[in-house]
Amino acid sequence: MLNYVVISGSGRPQSESARVGEYLRQRLVDLQLSDDNRCSLIDLGTSPLPLWPERNDGLWHEYAARLQAADAVVVISPEWHGMASPALKNFFVFAGATELSHKPGLLVSVSSGVGGAYPISELRSSSYKNNRLCYIPEHIIVRQANDMLHPGPIIDDNDARLRPRIDYALGVLGHYAAALQTVRAAVDMSNPEFANGM
């Protein structure tokens, strides 16, 4: 079984992003891509990091240990004013190559309306440079999030279409997670001359 960390990037407690994150975490377990002991959720709304560079050794060390053990991550951002959330951008200032290098990431955007594309584009362009996280080509946009991915019968066509796409994307992530284990073992990240991306 592989290790996964799902990161809910909303700065709000009890957010839709965290609810979607728990759904995705549970789907990883249900699809037998992981199990409850190897699949965790980091909720930046209930356990936020301080603004970098202020130190929070206890909380960040806990997050860092989970990320170091992970084979893959799911990165969830709400769309706020057409942007990725500040809590998630701050998270990526903390996270470095030690935690994320050459690990696959699935991007998920959460929108209360019909938007959600902008955080995907923003995170693909700016959140991987120094930590070397490898976003897979698939991504998920959860639009009308308040109505999506609830327990019980599925009564909405959009929800019915979204669920199998999520399962497909998580399956793709699992293949990347297995394949990139070999890459991580082969790449020397200890050379200080190349500690940061260009």
Buried (B, 14 or more C-beta within 10 A) or exposed (E): EBBBBBBBBBBBEEBBBBBBBBBBBBBBBEEEBBEEEBBBBBBBBBEBBEEBEEEBEEBBEEBBEBBEEBBBBBBBBBBBEEBBBBBBBBBBBBBBBEBBBBBBBBBBBBBBEEBBBBBBBBBEEEBBEBBBBBBBEBBBBBBBBEEBBEEEEBEEEEBEEBBEEBBEBBBBBBEBBBEBBEBEEEEEEEEEEEEEEE
